[in-house]
Amino acid sequence: MKYDALLVVSFGGPESREDVIPFLETVLRGRNVPRERLLAVAEHYYHFDGKSPLNQQTRELIAAIEGELKLKGPNLPVYWGNRNWHPLLTETITKMKQDGVRRALAFVTSAYSSYSSCRQYQENIAKARAEVGSGAPEVDKLRVFFNHPGFIEANAERVQDALSQLPAQARENVQIVYTAHSIPVSMANTCEYVRQLEEVRRLVSSAVNKTNDALVYQSRSGSPGQPWLGPDILEYLRELKARDMASAVVIAPIGFTSDHMEVLYDLDVEGRQLCDSLGLPMTRAKTVGVHPKFVAMIRELILERMDATEERRALGSLEVRADRCPEDCCPVPQLRKSAPSH
């Protein structure tokens, strides 16, 4: 099928202290999140002078994609639209319409299947197209890519780099602690999110020849009375130390594609402080970011969508995800108002 542009879709983040509260109000609009929770999260951003690294990292990813496409093709202009902060999807799709784009592919910076990490982005795109109105380009989302070799191999190299940074005496019984964004159990029960994360955990650990590992969750943002996926990263680290389960840890945020605010604050600040207080040596693996294998993967996803004869690569035992999700895939959770930010 012929496409004439690529749209990179991300979450978005504030770029100044003045942006923080309006950004968080946009993220939490319509959700039953107490004001004090919003203000507490705002402090995470103020810790970094109000600037989320996410937008700059998205710019760097777009530059890498543009370089890959210029070098190897196909020749597609790359646009950028966010869910929650400028450039917003409606702004970008308006520009695409003005530029004469008729049909675009969308790369969403989330590797997994769930309401908030897949279907909601498709709803965001549909809403933006409706707001732009007649002449808005058609936009088809690229498939979920959690088990693509480019994603697995890039994560494995990031973990291997982090392992090499540990003191030699701490490597004897190191545990890899994989993290992902927690979501409500009600949401997890209607999608493949946990199953896909467990598969990535298995594939990455196998690639680095490690068996001492765990999958935990971070960045919970919902009501205390609502069950969310666990264990929480900080609770798990305390238990790991108390039970003498490892000589050191590598924390690997496989649930994310960039080192954005939740990675920096929850892991590099809170996680680091806890590990230091416990006397537990710790390194944190980078996310895939602009790893060349990850960028090459994005090009592969484009090619396979444009040409049905292209190989659809995947590792492990889970199936390659379909180009278009079934109508009943990742439904809106019953307790949507407490859904997470990522």
HELIX and SHEET records of a PDB file:
HELIX    1   1 ARG A   17  LEU A   28  1                                  12    
HELIX    2   2 ARG A   35  TYR A   46  1                                  12    
HELIX    3   3 LEU A   54  LYS A   72  1                                  19    
HELIX    4   4 LEU A   89  GLN A   98  1                                  10    
HELIX    5   5 TYR A  115  ARG A  119  3                                   5    
HELIX    6   6 GLN A  120  VAL A  132  1                                  13    
HELIX    7   7 PRO A  149  SER A  164  1                                  16    
HELIX    8   8 ALA A  168  ALA A  170  5                                   3    
HELIX    9   9 VAL A  185  ALA A  188  1                                   4    
HELIX   10  10 TYR A  193  ALA A  207  1                                  15    
HELIX   11  11 ILE A  233  ALA A  242  1                                  10    
HELIX   12  12 MET A  261  VAL A  263  1                                   3    
HELIX   13  13 LEU A  264  GLY A  271  3                                   8    
HELIX   14  14 ARG A  272  LEU A  278  1                                   7    
HELIX   15  15 PRO A  292  MET A  306  1                                  15    
HELIX   16  16 ARG A  336  SER A  338  5                                   3    
SHEET    1   A 4 VAL A  78  ASN A  82  0                                        
SHEET    2   A 4 ALA A   5  SER A  10  1                                        
SHEET    3   A 4 ARG A 103  VAL A 108  1                                        
SHEET    4   A 4 GLU A 138  LYS A 141  1                                        
SHEET    1   B 4 ASP A 213  GLN A 218  0                                        
SHEET    2   B 4 VAL A 174  HIS A 181  1                                        
SHEET    3   B 4 ALA A 248  ALA A 252  1                                        
SHEET    4   B 4 MET A 282  ARG A 284  1                                        
END                                                                             
